Amino acid sequence: MGPQAGQLIRRTLMERNGLWNRIFRRNYTDTLLWRKATEMYRQADLSSIAPLEAQLRTPSLRPTLLGEARMATDRQELVRSVVVRRSELVRGQDYFVDGSEGKLLLYAPEENLADGAAKHASNGFFDVDNVPPWDTWVVFSHGILLSWVPPQLIGLAQSGIEVNPECCVRWLD
């Protein structure tokens, strides 16, 4: 059901760009296709997204929800605390990640609709609020969270980006 819902979301986004929809500024989230797709996501088997849901989310680094922090300074401090704790955890360990192989991802919490589409399409890489896993967080600045996506997960992250209608997650060019 998840892939079918993703196809409906993509159709909705393509139709949103139609001439009459632009002229009348119709809200695509009010369309029948959009409602049908979101209902399909709700009915989808949630066990299919379990593989990534717990990965890259170290329990000891678990932050409060990024969306619950209302002020930019609170979000910045929340992300900074995760980055500092992660640095403390790996300090002194023989641990190296070649960041040149991954991609940088931008997440704008203020633009988020939290519809769950990206969670399903990315097999749990994004959470229901479109937030990338906190183990990948780098910095929060100017209202944007910067994350690093390992090369093995770029395809799954791309699948989540493609079904995200509000474009609150996108690659850094």
MDTraj code that builds the backbone (N, CA, C; nanometers):
import mdtraj as md
import numpy as np

residues = "MET GLY PRO GLN ALA GLY GLN LEU ILE ARG ARG THR LEU MET GLU ARG ASN GLY LEU TRP ASN ARG ILE PHE ARG ARG ASN TYR THR ASP THR LEU LEU TRP ARG LYS ALA THR GLU MET TYR ARG GLN ALA ASP LEU SER SER ILE ALA PRO LEU GLU ALA GLN LEU ARG THR PRO SER LEU ARG PRO THR LEU LEU GLY GLU ALA ARG MET ALA THR ASP ARG GLN GLU LEU VAL ARG SER VAL VAL VAL ARG ARG SER GLU LEU VAL ARG GLY GLN ASP TYR PHE VAL ASP GLY SER GLU GLY LYS LEU LEU LEU TYR ALA PRO GLU GLU ASN LEU ALA ASP GLY ALA ALA LYS HIS ALA SER ASN GLY PHE PHE ASP VAL ASP ASN VAL PRO PRO TRP ASP THR TRP VAL VAL PHE SER HIS GLY ILE LEU LEU SER TRP VAL PRO PRO GLN LEU ILE GLY LEU ALA GLN SER GLY ILE GLU VAL ASN PRO GLU CYS CYS VAL ARG TRP LEU ASP".split()
xyz = np.array([
    [0.0807, -0.1197, 0.0000],
    [0.0000, 0.0000, 0.0000],
    [0.0854, 0.1267, 0.0000],
    [0.2012, 0.1200, 0.0667],
    [0.2888, 0.2362, 0.0735],
    [0.3307, 0.2874, -0.0637],
    [0.3796, 0.1980, -0.1535],
    [0.4182, 0.2449, -0.2869],
    [0.3004, 0.3025, -0.3666],
    [0.1819, 0.2421, -0.3524],
    [0.0643, 0.2951, -0.4211],
    [0.0301, 0.4346, -0.3696],
    [0.0405, 0.4539, -0.2389],
    [0.0137, 0.5852, -0.1809],
    [0.1153, 0.6869, -0.2332],
    [0.2408, 0.6454, -0.2457],
    [0.3438, 0.7338, -0.2995],
    [0.3133, 0.7768, -0.4418],
    [0.2616, 0.6830, -0.5228],
    [0.2241, 0.7173, -0.6601],
    [0.1102, 0.8186, -0.6621],
    [0.0134, 0.8020, -0.5729],
    [-0.0975, 0.8983, -0.5654],
    [-0.0486, 1.0360, -0.5228],
    [0.0444, 1.0390, -0.4289],
    [0.1007, 1.1669, -0.3843],
    [0.1701, 1.2356, -0.5024],
    [0.2497, 1.1598, -0.5779],
    [0.3181, 1.2180, -0.6940],
    [0.2176, 1.2693, -0.7969],
    [0.1090, 1.1945, -0.8208],
    [0.0050, 1.2410, -0.9146],
    [-0.0569, 1.3701, -0.8652],
    [-0.0818, 1.3771, -0.7351],
    [-0.1402, 1.4981, -0.6771],
    [-0.0474, 1.6168, -0.6976],
    [0.0810, 1.5964, -0.6761],
    [0.1776, 1.7048, -0.6929],
    [0.1869, 1.7497, -0.8384],
    [0.1775, 1.6549, -0.9324],
    [0.1814, 1.6916, -1.0745],
    [0.0559, 1.7696, -1.1119],
    [-0.0599, 1.7259, -1.0611],
    [-0.1844, 1.7952, -1.0921],
    [-0.1893, 1.9330, -1.0280],
    [-0.1223, 1.9486, -0.9159],
    [-0.1207, 2.0769, -0.8465],
    [-0.0598, 2.1838, -0.9355],
    [0.0298, 2.1441, -1.0247],
    [0.0958, 2.2398, -1.1127],
    [0.0132, 2.2743, -1.2360],
    [-0.1074, 2.2174, -1.2472],
    [-0.1941, 2.2483, -1.3604],
    [-0.2368, 2.3940, -1.3604],
    [-0.2728, 2.4458, -1.4776],
    [-0.3082, 2.5869, -1.4943],
    [-0.4215, 2.6304, -1.4013],
    [-0.5334, 2.5572, -1.3994],
    [-0.6484, 2.5980, -1.3182],
    [-0.6176, 2.5915, -1.1699],
    [-0.5407, 2.4943, -1.1297],
    [-0.5043, 2.4847, -0.9878],
    [-0.4157, 2.6022, -0.9451],
    [-0.3287, 2.6462, -1.0356],
    [-0.2444, 2.7619, -1.0025],
    [-0.3273, 2.8900, -1.0021],
    [-0.4191, 2.9035, -1.0987],
    [-0.5010, 3.0249, -1.1066],
    [-0.5888, 3.0382, -0.9823],
    [-0.6546, 2.9296, -0.9448],
    [-0.7461, 2.9350, -0.8304],
    [-0.6776, 2.9058, -0.6978],
    [-0.5470, 2.8810, -0.7030],
    [-0.4670, 2.8535, -0.5825],
    [-0.5318, 2.7462, -0.4954],
    [-0.5666, 2.6380, -0.5604],
    [-0.6286, 2.5265, -0.4890],
    [-0.5279, 2.4578, -0.3990],
    [-0.5747, 2.4175, -0.2848],
    [-0.4909, 2.3474, -0.1887],
    [-0.4924, 2.1991, -0.2233],
    [-0.3789, 2.1449, -0.2610],
    [-0.3715, 2.0051, -0.3033],
    [-0.4016, 1.9086, -0.1886],
    [-0.3866, 1.9530, -0.0622],
    [-0.4161, 1.8638, 0.0496],
    [-0.5664, 1.8437, 0.0681],
    [-0.6461, 1.9226, -0.0031],
    [-0.7921, 1.9063, 0.0032],
    [-0.8471, 1.8201, -0.1093],
    [-0.7606, 1.7688, -0.1955],
    [-0.8076, 1.6903, -0.3091],
    [-0.8377, 1.5465, -0.2678],
    [-0.9207, 1.4830, -0.3464],
    [-0.9572, 1.3435, -0.3220],
    [-0.8348, 1.2524, -0.3305],
    [-0.7486, 1.2753, -0.4290],
    [-0.6284, 1.1925, -0.4429],
    [-0.5404, 1.2023, -0.3184],
    [-0.5223, 1.3234, -0.2682],
    [-0.4384, 1.3427, -0.1497],
    [-0.4988, 1.2703, -0.0291],
    [-0.6274, 1.2862, -0.0078],
    [-0.6927, 1.2202, 0.1065],
    [-0.6836, 1.0692, 0.0938],
    [-0.7016, 1.0177, -0.0288],
    [-0.6924, 0.8737, -0.0500],
    [-0.5512, 0.8243, -0.0208],
    [-0.4494, 0.8979, -0.0660],
    [-0.3098, 0.8581, -0.0426],
    [-0.2768, 0.8581, 0.1057],
    [-0.3170, 0.9604, 0.1777],
    [-0.2856, 0.9655, 0.3208],
    [-0.3587, 0.8554, 0.3968],
    [-0.4784, 0.8221, 0.3539],
    [-0.5506, 0.7116, 0.4185],
    [-0.4808, 0.5786, 0.3893],
    [-0.4289, 0.5621, 0.2679],
    [-0.3553, 0.4399, 0.2351],
    [-0.2303, 0.4289, 0.3218],
    [-0.1614, 0.5397, 0.3439],
    [-0.0438, 0.5375, 0.4317],
    [-0.0824, 0.4951, 0.5725],
    [-0.1943, 0.5450, 0.6196],
    [-0.2387, 0.5088, 0.7554],
    [-0.2682, 0.3587, 0.7656],
    [-0.3209, 0.3015, 0.6584],
    [-0.3577, 0.1603, 0.6599],
    [-0.2404, 0.0684, 0.6270],
    [-0.1316, 0.1267, 0.5778],
    [-0.0159, 0.0446, 0.5376],
    [0.0381, -0.0320, 0.6576],
    [0.0954, -0.1443, 0.6294],
    [0.1543, -0.2284, 0.7328],
    [0.2754, -0.1582, 0.7924],
    [0.2655, -0.1151, 0.9167],
    [0.3731, -0.0401, 0.9806],
    [0.4973, -0.1243, 1.0045],
    [0.4856, -0.2550, 1.0018],
    [0.6040, -0.3372, 1.0222],
    [0.7022, -0.3246, 0.9062],
    [0.6536, -0.2785, 0.7915],
    [0.7421, -0.2648, 0.6766],
    [0.8416, -0.1509, 0.6940],
    [0.8167, -0.0583, 0.7879],
    [0.9091, 0.0523, 0.8066],
    [0.9988, 0.0327, 0.9277],
    [0.9840, -0.0768, 0.9968],
    [1.0621, -0.1006, 1.1179],
    [1.2127, -0.1086, 1.0953],
    [1.2620, -0.1594, 0.9827],
    [1.4061, -0.1761, 0.9709],
    [1.4886, -0.0495, 0.9966],
    [1.4471, 0.0671, 0.9502],
    [1.5262, 0.1882, 0.9702],
    [1.4762, 0.2743, 1.0857],
    [1.3605, 0.2441, 1.1350],
    [1.3015, 0.3286, 1.2385],
    [1.3922, 0.3418, 1.3609],
    [1.4625, 0.2359, 1.3975],
    [1.5476, 0.2390, 1.5161],
    [1.6948, 0.2635, 1.4818],
    [1.7292, 0.2581, 1.3557],
    [1.8685, 0.2792, 1.3174],
    [1.9001, 0.4282, 1.3114],
    [2.0230, 0.4625, 1.3395],
    [2.0693, 0.6005, 1.3418],
    [1.9922, 0.6857, 1.4428],
    [1.9386, 0.6198, 1.5426],
    [1.8669, 0.6875, 1.6507],
    [1.9140, 0.6285, 1.7838],
    [2.0377, 0.6591, 1.8209],
    [2.0969, 0.6085, 1.9441],
    [2.0126, 0.6522, 2.0631],
    [1.9634, 0.5562, 2.1435],
    [1.8752, 0.5919, 2.2554],
    [1.9345, 0.6950, 2.3516],
    [2.0627, 0.6865, 2.3795],
    [2.1229, 0.7809, 2.4746],
    [2.1356, 0.9223, 2.4171],
    [2.1171, 0.9382, 2.2869],
    [2.1210, 1.0702, 2.2244],
    [1.9821, 1.1271, 2.1989],
    [1.8813, 1.0483, 2.2282],
    [1.7431, 1.0866, 2.1950],
    [1.7093, 1.2264, 2.2472],
    [1.6770, 1.3180, 2.1549],
    [1.6399, 1.4529, 2.1971],
    [1.4897, 1.4621, 2.2223],
    [1.4481, 1.5719, 2.2797],
    [1.3052, 1.5995, 2.2787],
    [1.2710, 1.6264, 2.1330],
    [1.1465, 1.6224, 2.0983],
    [1.1092, 1.6402, 1.9581],
    [1.1499, 1.7776, 1.9074],
    [1.2103, 1.7799, 1.7907],
    [1.2543, 1.9041, 1.7300],
    [1.1361, 1.9972, 1.7058],
    [1.0218, 1.9418, 1.6687],
    [0.9032, 2.0223, 1.6427],
    [0.8442, 2.0849, 1.7679],
    [0.8742, 2.0277, 1.8843],
    [0.8227, 2.0839, 2.0094],
    [0.8983, 2.2085, 2.0507],
    [1.0224, 2.2222, 2.0077],
    [1.0999, 2.3428, 2.0366],
    [1.0485, 2.4517, 1.9423],
    [0.9877, 2.5532, 1.9962],
    [0.9223, 2.6544, 1.9132],
    [1.0156, 2.7653, 1.8647],
    [1.1111, 2.8024, 1.9451],
    [1.2019, 2.9109, 1.9087],
    [1.3241, 2.8538, 1.8361],
    [1.3773, 2.9303, 1.7424],
    [1.4960, 2.8867, 1.6687],
    [1.6132, 2.8632, 1.7632],
    [1.6250, 2.9445, 1.8661],
    [1.7356, 2.9265, 1.9611],
    [1.7203, 2.7955, 2.0377],
    [1.5953, 2.7569, 2.0690],
    [1.5717, 2.6288, 2.1365],
    [1.6090, 2.5122, 2.0462],
    [1.5727, 2.5216, 1.9187],
    [1.6063, 2.4160, 1.8228],
    [1.7574, 2.4071, 1.8037],
    [1.8198, 2.5220, 1.7968],
    [1.9651, 2.5243, 1.7803],
    [2.0332, 2.4579, 1.9001],
    [1.9861, 2.4873, 2.0205],
    [2.0449, 2.4276, 2.1409],
    [2.0171, 2.2775, 2.1470],
    [1.8981, 2.2367, 2.1050],
    [1.8621, 2.0948, 2.1041],
    [1.9566, 2.0159, 2.0131],
    [1.9771, 2.0647, 1.8923],
    [2.0662, 1.9975, 1.7966],
    [2.2098, 2.0009, 1.8486],
    [2.2525, 2.1143, 1.9020],
    [2.3878, 2.1251, 1.9554],
    [2.4114, 2.0239, 2.0674],
    [2.3113, 2.0054, 2.1539],
    [2.3273, 1.9097, 2.2639],
    [2.3424, 1.7667, 2.2120],
    [2.2704, 1.7317, 2.1064],
    [2.2833, 1.5981, 2.0464],
    [2.4229, 1.5813, 1.9871],
    [2.4705, 1.6817, 1.9154],
    [2.6023, 1.6747, 1.8517],
    [2.7123, 1.6633, 1.9583],
    [2.7007, 1.7403, 2.0657],
    [2.8015, 1.7362, 2.1725],
    [2.8008, 1.5996, 2.2412],
    [2.6823, 1.5471, 2.2732],
    [2.6753, 1.4148, 2.3378],
    [2.7297, 1.3056, 2.2473],
    [2.7009, 1.3144, 2.1167],
    [2.7530, 1.2153, 2.0217],
    [2.9060, 1.2224, 2.0181],
    [2.9605, 1.3427, 2.0178],
    [3.1060, 1.3596, 2.0194],
    [3.1667, 1.2963, 2.1434],
    [3.1003, 1.3126, 2.2577],
    [3.1493, 1.2541, 2.3823],
    [3.1459, 1.1010, 2.3770],
    [3.0419, 1.0463, 2.3143],
    [3.0293, 0.9003, 2.3050],
    [3.1394, 0.8372, 2.2200],
    [3.1767, 0.9042, 2.1117],
    [3.2750, 0.8437, 2.0206],
    [3.4183, 0.8863, 2.0515],
    [3.4354, 0.9807, 2.1436],
    [3.5705, 1.0273, 2.1789],
    [3.6535, 0.9101, 2.2301],
    [3.7739, 0.8995, 2.1819],
    [3.8640, 0.7937, 2.2265],
    [3.8429, 0.6603, 2.1581],
    [3.7414, 0.6505, 2.0732],
    [3.7182, 0.5254, 2.0009],
    [3.7828, 0.5342, 1.8636],
    [3.8196, 0.4210, 1.8120],
    [3.8749, 0.4151, 1.6776],
    [3.7573, 0.4146, 1.5806],
    [3.7051, 0.5323, 1.5518],
    [3.5834, 0.5457, 1.4742],
    [3.6053, 0.6541, 1.3697],
    [3.5843, 0.6193, 1.2426],
    [3.6044, 0.7155, 1.1360],
    [3.4941, 0.6991, 1.0322],
    [3.4383, 0.8107, 0.9903],
    [3.3389, 0.8122, 0.8839],
    [3.3895, 0.9056, 0.7752],
    [3.3931, 0.8565, 0.6543],
    [3.4336, 0.9398, 0.5411],
    [3.3112, 1.0152, 0.4917],
    [3.2970, 1.1395, 0.5371],
    [3.1807, 1.2210, 0.5031],
    [3.1725, 1.2606, 0.3572],
    [3.2815, 1.2459, 0.2829],
    [3.2794, 1.2844, 0.1419],
    [3.1919, 1.1910, 0.0583],
    [3.1608, 1.0749, 0.1110],
    [3.0817, 0.9769, 0.0362],
    [2.9315, 0.9963, 0.0514],
    [2.8877, 1.0684, 0.1525],
    [2.7451, 1.0876, 0.1739],
    [2.6956, 1.2163, 0.1096],
    [2.5744, 1.2553, 0.1481],
    [2.5158, 1.3801, 0.0986],
    [2.4613, 1.4584, 0.2167],
    [2.4554, 1.5896, 0.2000],
    [2.4009, 1.6759, 0.3038],
    [2.2538, 1.7033, 0.2754],
    [2.1751, 1.6937, 0.3807],
    [2.0296, 1.7062, 0.3724],
    [1.9845, 1.8253, 0.4554],
    [1.8898, 1.9011, 0.4023],
    [1.8324, 2.0146, 0.4743],
    [1.6906, 1.9802, 0.5187],
    [1.6577, 2.0179, 0.6419],
    [1.5213, 1.9990, 0.6944],
    [1.4758, 2.1310, 0.7554],
    [1.3603, 2.1805, 0.7102],
    [1.3037, 2.3061, 0.7597],
    [1.1787, 2.2750, 0.8419],
    [1.1903, 2.2709, 0.9752],
    [1.0752, 2.2343, 1.0583],
    [0.9561, 2.3286, 1.0457],
    [0.9790, 2.4528, 1.0126],
    [0.8691, 2.5495, 0.9983],
    [0.7828, 2.5213, 0.8756],
    [0.8351, 2.4471, 0.7788],
    [0.7629, 2.4172, 0.6553],
    [0.6944, 2.2809, 0.6593],
    [0.6987, 2.2136, 0.7709],
    [0.6567, 2.0746, 0.7837],
    [0.5047, 2.0593, 0.7968],
    [0.4479, 1.9639, 0.7202],
    [0.3069, 1.9263, 0.7341],
    [0.2894, 1.7989, 0.8156],
    [0.3954, 1.7240, 0.8352],
    [0.3946, 1.6003, 0.9149],
    [0.2848, 1.5042, 0.8725],
    [0.2834, 1.4683, 0.7447],
    [0.1796, 1.3781, 0.6947],
    [0.2202, 1.2313, 0.6975],
    [0.3452, 1.2005, 0.7271],
    [0.3909, 1.0626, 0.7362],
    [0.4323, 0.9995, 0.6050],
    [0.4147, 1.0692, 0.4938],
    [0.4474, 1.0112, 0.3632],
    [0.5965, 0.9798, 0.3517],
    [0.6808, 1.0716, 0.3976],
    [0.8254, 1.0499, 0.3871],
    [0.8696, 0.9320, 0.4730],
    [0.8055, 0.9112, 0.5860],
    [0.8404, 0.7978, 0.6730],
    [0.8188, 0.6660, 0.5991],
    [0.7060, 0.6541, 0.5349],
    [0.6741, 0.5304, 0.4632],
    [0.7619, 0.5126, 0.3409],
    [0.7771, 0.6201, 0.2636],
    [0.8544, 0.6087, 0.1395],
    [1.0020, 0.5813, 0.1663],
    [1.0536, 0.6304, 0.2794],
    [1.1960, 0.6132, 0.3102],
    [1.2227, 0.4915, 0.3974],
    [1.1218, 0.4099, 0.4184],
    [1.1356, 0.2895, 0.4999],
    [1.1808, 0.3216, 0.6429],
    [1.1344, 0.4368, 0.6930],
    [1.1638, 0.4757, 0.8300],
    [1.2861, 0.5630, 0.8472],
    [1.3541, 0.6007, 0.7386],
    [1.4677, 0.6920, 0.7544],
    [1.4182, 0.8231, 0.8155],
    [1.3133, 0.8813, 0.7569],
    [1.2500, 0.9995, 0.8160],
    [1.1462, 0.9517, 0.9162],
    [1.1192, 1.0317, 1.0179],
    [1.0117, 0.9946, 1.1101],
    [0.8807, 1.0536, 1.0596],
    [0.7733, 1.0370, 1.1344],
    [0.6414, 1.0823, 1.0907],
    [0.6373, 1.2340, 1.0721],
    [0.7276, 1.3062, 1.1374],
    [0.7344, 1.4516, 1.1240],
    [0.8370, 1.4958, 1.0201],
    [0.8857, 1.4016, 0.9382],
    [0.9838, 1.4288, 0.8322],
    [1.1230, 1.4614, 0.8847],
    [1.1491, 1.4344, 1.0116],
    [1.2784, 1.4646, 1.0714],
    [1.3759, 1.3506, 1.0412],
    [1.4951, 1.3842, 0.9914],
    [1.5957, 1.2795, 0.9708],
    [1.6455, 1.2271, 1.1062],
    [1.7042, 1.1081, 1.1096],
    [1.7502, 1.0508, 1.2365],
    [1.8548, 1.1393, 1.3049],
    [1.8440, 1.1487, 1.4378],
    [1.9306, 1.2411, 1.5123],
    [2.0780, 1.2034, 1.5114],
    [2.1102, 1.0800, 1.4807],
    [2.2515, 1.0443, 1.4706],
    [2.3174, 1.1098, 1.3487],
    [2.2384, 1.1616, 1.2567],
    [2.2919, 1.2247, 1.1361],
    [2.2964, 1.3771, 1.1465],
    [2.2446, 1.4329, 1.2550],
    [2.2384, 1.5784, 1.2689],
    [2.3778, 1.6395, 1.2769],
    [2.3952, 1.7543, 1.2112],
    [2.5223, 1.8250, 1.2114],
    [2.5094, 1.9594, 1.2830],
    [2.4140, 2.0416, 1.2392],
    [2.3970, 2.1750, 1.2973],
    [2.2573, 2.2276, 1.2636],
    [2.2081, 2.3188, 1.3460],
    [2.0825, 2.3892, 1.3184],
    [2.1158, 2.5373, 1.3104],
    [2.0847, 2.5986, 1.1967],
    [2.1169, 2.7383, 1.1771],
    [2.0162, 2.8024, 1.0827],
    [1.9771, 2.9242, 1.1135],
    [1.8836, 3.0007, 1.0295],
    [1.7563, 2.9226, 0.9989],
    [1.7062, 2.8492, 1.0969],
    [1.5813, 2.7757, 1.0812],
    [1.5919, 2.6453, 1.0049],
    [1.7132, 2.5999, 0.9758],
    [1.7347, 2.4789, 0.8959],
    [1.8245, 2.3817, 0.9714],
    [1.7843, 2.2546, 0.9724],
    [1.8670, 2.1477, 1.0279],
    [1.9483, 2.0878, 0.9137],
    [2.0784, 2.0794, 0.9334],
    [2.1668, 2.0162, 0.8364],
    [2.2022, 1.8781, 0.8887],
    [2.1826, 1.7767, 0.8050],
    [2.2149, 1.6380, 0.8399],
    [2.3026, 1.5784, 0.7322],
    [2.3763, 1.4752, 0.7717],
    [2.4592, 1.4020, 0.6771],
    [2.3967, 1.2652, 0.6556],
    [2.3764, 1.2285, 0.5296],
    [2.3158, 1.0995, 0.4950],
    [2.4249, 1.0079, 0.4409],
    [2.4437, 0.8909, 0.5054],
    [2.5439, 0.7959, 0.4557],
    [2.5093, 0.7498, 0.3140],
    [2.6098, 0.7146, 0.2342],
    [2.5844, 0.6777, 0.0951],
    [2.4874, 0.5606, 0.0791],
    [2.4871, 0.4676, 0.1756],
    [2.3988, 0.3517, 0.1666],
    [2.2514, 0.3900, 0.1800],
    [2.2227, 0.5072, 0.2362],
    [2.0835, 0.5462, 0.2629],
    [2.0346, 0.6604, 0.1743],
    [2.1168, 0.7023, 0.0800],
    [2.0778, 0.8140, -0.0067],
    [1.9513, 0.7810, -0.0867],
    [1.9410, 0.6606, -0.1375],
    [1.8223, 0.6212, -0.2151],
    [1.6954, 0.6255, -0.1326],
    [1.7027, 0.5772, -0.0088],
    [1.5841, 0.5799, 0.0773],
    [1.5469, 0.7238, 0.1145],
    [1.6471, 0.8054, 0.1441],
    [1.6198, 0.9462, 0.1743],
    [1.5579, 1.0149, 0.0522],
    [1.6078, 0.9837, -0.0662],
    [1.5522, 1.0414, -0.1890],
    [1.4059, 1.0024, -0.2064],
    [1.3719, 0.8792, -0.1748],
    [1.2315, 0.8352, -0.1840],
    [1.1431, 0.9175, -0.0919],
    [1.1926, 0.9491, 0.0276],
    [1.1166, 1.0327, 0.1203],
    [1.1031, 1.1751, 0.0703],
    [1.2092, 1.2275, 0.0117],
    [1.2067, 1.3641, -0.0421],
    [1.1049, 1.3749, -0.1552],
    [1.0984, 1.2736, -0.2402],
    [1.0105, 1.2773, -0.3571],
    [0.8629, 1.2836, -0.3212],
    [0.8232, 1.2278, -0.2076],
    [0.6817, 1.2298, -0.1699],
    [0.6505, 1.3399, -0.0691],
    [0.7460, 1.4257, -0.0428],
    [0.7279, 1.5332, 0.0542],
    [0.6772, 1.6575, -0.0183],
    [0.5468, 1.6834, -0.0154],
    [0.4898, 1.7904, -0.0980],
    [0.5303, 1.9303, -0.0552],
    [0.5537, 1.9498, 0.0731],
    [0.5870, 2.0845, 0.1202],
    [0.7346, 2.1165, 0.1051],
    [0.8135, 2.0184, 0.0620],
    [0.9578, 2.0344, 0.0373],
    [1.0324, 2.0810, 0.1623],
    [0.9947, 2.0290, 0.2789],
    [1.0656, 2.0665, 0.4015],
    [1.1941, 1.9862, 0.4170],
    [1.2131, 1.8839, 0.3344],
    [1.3396, 1.8101, 0.3294],
    [1.3891, 1.8139, 0.1847],
    [1.5162, 1.8467, 0.1702],
    [1.5752, 1.8555, 0.0360],
    [1.7267, 1.8449, 0.0490],
    [1.7902, 1.8136, -0.0616],
    [1.9361, 1.8012, -0.0616],
    [1.9980, 1.9396, -0.0675],
    [2.1143, 1.9528, -0.0058],
    [2.1935, 2.0738, -0.0164],
    [2.2656, 2.0686, -0.1503],
    [2.2480, 2.1698, -0.2325],
    [2.3138, 2.1739, -0.3642],
    [2.4585, 2.2133, -0.3504],
])
top = md.Topology()
chain = top.add_chain()
for i, resn in enumerate(residues, 1):
    res = top.add_residue(resn, chain, resSeq=i)
    for name in ("N", "CA", "C"):
        top.add_atom(name, md.element.get_by_symbol(name[0]), res)
traj = md.Trajectory(xyz[None], top)
